[in-house]
Amino acid sequence: MHQRERQPRGRRAEDARSRRRSLPICGADDRLHGIVTDRDIVVKSLAEGRDPAQDTLFWVSAAADVNEVLREIEDHQIKRLP
C-alpha cells in the first residue's frame, strides 16, 4: 500500500517504525514522489530537537540531469534515492 502525500508525517513515522524501513510517498497520480526513512525522522529531526511535521522536504524532478541530482544529494546530505 502506498502512502499519500496528504497523509500526516506523524502517521508516516508510525508506519516506518513498524516496518523499520523507508516509506514510498506517492502523489494523487499514484506515482512515486519520494521516500521517507526512519533515519530521516530520527537523525534529521528529533535528534536536532525539531518537529518532523514541520521540516522542509527536498526533491529533485525525475527530469533532472545527473549533475542536478548529485548537487541536491550533496547539498542536503541525501543518502537514498527511490
Buried (B, 14 or more C-beta within 10 A) or exposed (E): EBBBEEBEBEEBBEBBEEEEEBBEBBEEEEEEBBBBBBEBBBEBBEEEEEEBEEBEEEEBEEEEEEEEBEEBBEEBEBEEEE
